Amino acid sequence: MPAAPLLDFAGHQFVPLAGRALFWPRHGALIVADLHLEKASWYAAHGQPLPPYDSHDTLDRLARLVAETGARALWCLGDSFHDRAAAERVAPAVAERLRRQTGAVPLTWIAGNHDGLSGGAWGGTIAEEIEVDGIVLRHQCEAGETRPEISGHFHPKLRLTLRGRAVSRPCFAGDAQRLILPAFGSLTGGLDVGDSAIAANFAGDYRAMLVADGKLLSLRCGNPATDDVTAMPGRA
């Protein structure tokens, strides 16, 4: 695995990846959230035809990260499929890729609010949530949770001005207690990381984090969107 920045969370070291994923070296686990497979086919079924390649692209990137990290486990934190009927629309080629992936690396599907437990059709282990080394992994963070928590659901994106140009990138959002992953799917939108729906999950200040040029860029949320990140001291 190429050299990458480390993120200390809940007494453990993780590797945040520019590919919108998190790697936990201690367990050899690649952690992703919100693949939203078959989103394009959902739109097509509702009268908005989109090129049916989003699932292939998402699985291409997933397989590449599994290979690059040498992952021995794959944990998907919910909304792996765009809707509960996705299994009925999956093309045979996509279904075969899912079977190969679950056969190559032990995979845990954590249920999300969109997909239910549809991931079970292609193997793997299904769970509402899992707890590993005292850290709970689930789809959406829960109010009142006292354990450290890793989740997805909100699709956080960092929007800022860089050298006078507006930039928007998927990012992690976190503090000492909670870490929210960016959406991994190729056809997923995003919510501004400073939005109140995300901020409500943190007791105070939290950070927006993304990997750029092999470094972990970390910004305190709440800064005006017009701030130029290149002028901000202590930005990483």
Secondary structure in CASP SS format (residue, H / E / C, confidence):
PFRMAT SS
TARGET T0000
AUTHOR 0000-0000-0000
METHOD secondary structure of the structure
MODEL  1
M C 1.00
P C 1.00
A C 1.00
A C 1.00
P C 1.00
L C 1.00
L E 1.00
D E 1.00
F E 1.00
A C 1.00
G C 1.00
H E 1.00
Q E 1.00
F E 1.00
V E 1.00
P E 1.00
L E 1.00
A C 1.00
G C 1.00
R C 1.00
A E 1.00
L E 1.00
F E 1.00
W E 1.00
P C 1.00
R C 1.00
H C 1.00
G C 1.00
A E 1.00
L E 1.00
I E 1.00
V E 1.00
A C 1.00
D C 1.00
L C 1.00
H C 1.00
L E 1.00
E C 1.00
K H 1.00
A H 1.00
S H 1.00
W H 1.00
Y H 1.00
A H 1.00
A H 1.00
H C 1.00
G C 1.00
Q C 1.00
P C 1.00
L C 1.00
P C 1.00
P C 1.00
Y C 1.00
D H 1.00
S H 1.00
H H 1.00
D H 1.00
T H 1.00
L H 1.00
D H 1.00
R H 1.00
L H 1.00
A H 1.00
R H 1.00
L H 1.00
V H 1.00
A H 1.00
E H 1.00
T H 1.00
G C 1.00
A C 1.00
R C 1.00
A E 1.00
L E 1.00
W E 1.00
C E 1.00
L C 1.00
G C 1.00
D C 1.00
S C 1.00
F E 1.00
H C 1.00
D C 1.00
R C 1.00
A C 1.00
A H 1.00
A H 1.00
E H 1.00
R H 1.00
V C 1.00
A C 1.00
P H 1.00
A H 1.00
V H 1.00
A H 1.00
E H 1.00
R H 1.00
L H 1.00
R H 1.00
R H 1.00
Q H 1.00
T H 1.00
G H 1.00
A H 1.00
V C 1.00
P C 1.00
L E 1.00
T E 1.00
W E 1.00
I E 1.00
A C 1.00
G E 1.00
N C 1.00
H C 1.00
D C 1.00
G E 1.00
L C 1.00
S H 1.00
G H 1.00
G H 1.00
A H 1.00
W H 1.00
G C 1.00
G C 1.00
T E 1.00
I E 1.00
A E 1.00
E C 1.00
E C 1.00
I E 1.00
E E 1.00
V E 1.00
D C 1.00
G C 1.00
I E 1.00
V E 1.00
L E 1.00
R C 1.00
H C 1.00
Q C 1.00
C C 1.00
E C 1.00
A C 1.00
G C 1.00
E C 1.00
T C 1.00
R C 1.00
P C 1.00
E E 1.00
I E 1.00
S E 1.00
G C 1.00
H C 1.00
F C 1.00
H C 1.00
P E 1.00
K E 1.00
L E 1.00
R E 1.00
L E 1.00
T E 1.00
L E 1.00
R C 1.00
G C 1.00
R E 1.00
A E 1.00
V E 1.00
S E 1.00
R E 1.00
P E 1.00
C C 1.00
F E 1.00
A E 1.00
G E 1.00
D C 1.00
A C 1.00
Q C 1.00
R E 1.00
L E 1.00
I E 1.00
L C 1.00
P C 1.00
A C 1.00
F C 1.00
G C 1.00
S C 1.00
L C 1.00
T C 1.00
G C 1.00
G C 1.00
L E 1.00
D E 1.00
V C 1.00
G C 1.00
D C 1.00
S H 1.00
A H 1.00
I H 1.00
A H 1.00
A C 1.00
N C 1.00
F C 1.00
A C 1.00
G C 1.00
D C 1.00
Y C 1.00
R E 1.00
A E 1.00
M E 1.00
L E 1.00
V E 1.00
A E 1.00
D C 1.00
G C 1.00
K E 1.00
L E 1.00
L E 1.00
S E 1.00
L E 1.00
R E 1.00
C C 1.00
G C 1.00
N C 1.00
P C 1.00
A C 1.00
T C 1.00
D C 1.00
D E 1.00
V H 1.00
T H 1.00
A H 1.00
M C 1.00
P C 1.00
G C 1.00
R C 1.00
A C 1.00
END
